[in-house]
């Protein structure tokens, strides 16, 4: 059972890191966008790039969280003997 607990703890920490990095990246992008808002063409380009980057980062963070959830579920099935 301790092996499952270790996997659960590792999954929780890694998911926190993924979402913390996602939030940090979005805050940095927000500050850059705010800094360039008065330079018209640069502002339009940076906002378009940041929208695309936001969607890509969100998609990646969700996929990574789902992968960690699958890893935790596999460890749980292994410990409890619920292999299908």
N, C-alpha and C positions, 0 to 999 in steps of 0.2 A: 504493500500500500504506500510505502514511503516513496517508491519510484513514481507513482502516479501523482503524489503531492509535489514532487520536484518538477515534474512536467507541467503541472497546473501553474506552479509559481513562475516557471520560466515563460510559459505562454502569456500569463498576465503581464509580466514585465515587458516582454517583447511587444505585445499589443499596445501597452502604454507608450513605449518608445515610438512605435509607428505613428500613433495619433498625435503625440507631442511634436514629432517632426513635421507632420502634416499641418498642425496649427501654427507652428513656428514659421514654416515656409509661407503660409498664407498671410501671416502678420507682416513678414518682410516684404512680400509682394504688395501688400496694401500701402506700406510706407513708401515704397518706390513709386507706386502709382500716384500717391498724394504729392510726392515731390516733383513729379513731372506733369501735373495737371494744368499748369499754366503755359506749357510749351505745346502748342496745339497738335502738330503732327506727331511729335514724340509721344504725347499723351494717348493719342488714338492707337498708335502702334503698340505701346506698352500695355494698354488695356486689352487689346485684342489678344496679344500673346499671353497675358496673365489669365484671361478667361480660359484659353485653351490649356494652359499649364495647370490651372485649378482643377479642371475636369480630369486631366490626366493624373494628377496627384490623388484626387479623390478616388478614382477608379483603382489605382494602384494600392492605396491604403485599404480599401474594402477587400480587394483580392488577397492582400497579405493577412488581414484579420481572419478572413474565411479559411485561409491555409492553416493558420495557427489553431483555429477552432477544430479543423479536421485532424490536426496532429493531436490535440488534447482528446478528442473523441476516440481516436485509434488507441491512445495510451489507456484510456478508460476501459475500452473493450478488451484490451490485452490483460489488464489487471483483473477485471471481473470475469473474464472468460466468456464474453458475449460475442465471440467471433462468428460472423455469419457465413 
